[in-house]
Amino acid sequence: MTTGEKLRKLRGNRSQAEIAELLGVSTSAISMYELDERIPRHETMKAISRLFDVSVEELFFADTGE
């Protein structure tokens, strides 16, 4: 499972705009993260992992094999 796929799954029914506002980034940034077209800055990686209660490593570096 790619990072983008993980992010889409974790976002669930919430909109990209809602997540973007919570993280202080643009909606287009969230879209690019979910499409695996862009990698978030380290600070944003930490914020995303806190928001979804997963480790940075699990979300951005671990391959789930799915």
C-alpha positions as CSV (number, residue, x, y, z in Angstrom):
1,M,0.0,0.0,0.0
2,T,1.4,3.4,-1.0
3,T,1.6,6.4,1.3
4,G,-1.2,8.0,-0.7
5,E,-3.4,5.0,-0.3
6,K,-2.8,5.0,3.4
7,L,-3.6,8.7,3.6
8,R,-6.9,8.2,1.7
9,K,-7.9,5.3,3.9
10,L,-7.1,7.2,7.1
11,R,-9.0,10.3,5.9
12,G,-12.2,8.2,5.5
13,N,-15.3,10.3,4.9
14,R,-13.6,13.6,5.8
15,S,-12.9,16.0,2.9
16,Q,-9.4,16.9,1.7
17,A,-10.3,20.5,2.5
18,E,-11.1,19.6,6.1
19,I,-7.8,17.7,6.6
20,A,-5.9,20.5,4.9
21,E,-7.4,23.1,7.3
22,L,-6.5,20.9,10.3
23,L,-2.9,20.6,9.1
24,G,-2.5,24.2,7.8
25,V,-1.7,23.2,4.2
26,S,-3.5,23.6,1.0
27,T,-6.2,21.3,-0.3
28,S,-4.0,20.7,-3.4
29,A,-1.1,19.6,-1.2
30,I,-3.4,17.0,0.4
31,S,-4.4,15.9,-3.1
32,M,-0.8,15.5,-4.2
33,Y,0.1,13.6,-1.1
34,E,-2.8,11.2,-1.7
35,L,-1.8,10.8,-5.4
36,D,1.9,10.1,-4.3
37,E,2.9,13.1,-6.4
38,R,4.5,15.0,-3.4
39,I,6.1,14.1,-0.1
40,P,5.2,16.3,2.9
41,R,7.8,18.3,4.8
42,H,9.0,16.7,8.0
43,E,6.9,19.0,10.1
44,T,3.8,18.1,8.1
45,M,4.6,14.4,8.3
46,K,4.6,14.7,12.1
47,A,1.3,16.7,12.1
48,I,-0.3,14.1,9.8
49,S,0.9,11.2,12.0
50,R,-0.5,13.0,15.2
51,L,-3.8,13.7,13.5
52,F,-4.3,10.1,12.5
53,D,-2.6,8.6,15.6
54,V,0.0,6.5,13.6
55,S,3.7,6.7,13.6
56,V,5.6,8.6,11.0
57,E,7.5,5.5,10.1
58,E,4.4,3.4,9.7
59,L,2.7,6.0,7.5
60,F,5.5,7.1,5.3
61,F,8.2,4.5,5.4
62,A,6.7,1.1,6.2
63,D,5.5,-1.1,3.4
64,T,2.4,-2.9,4.5
65,G,2.6,-5.4,1.7
66,E,-1.0,-4.9,0.7
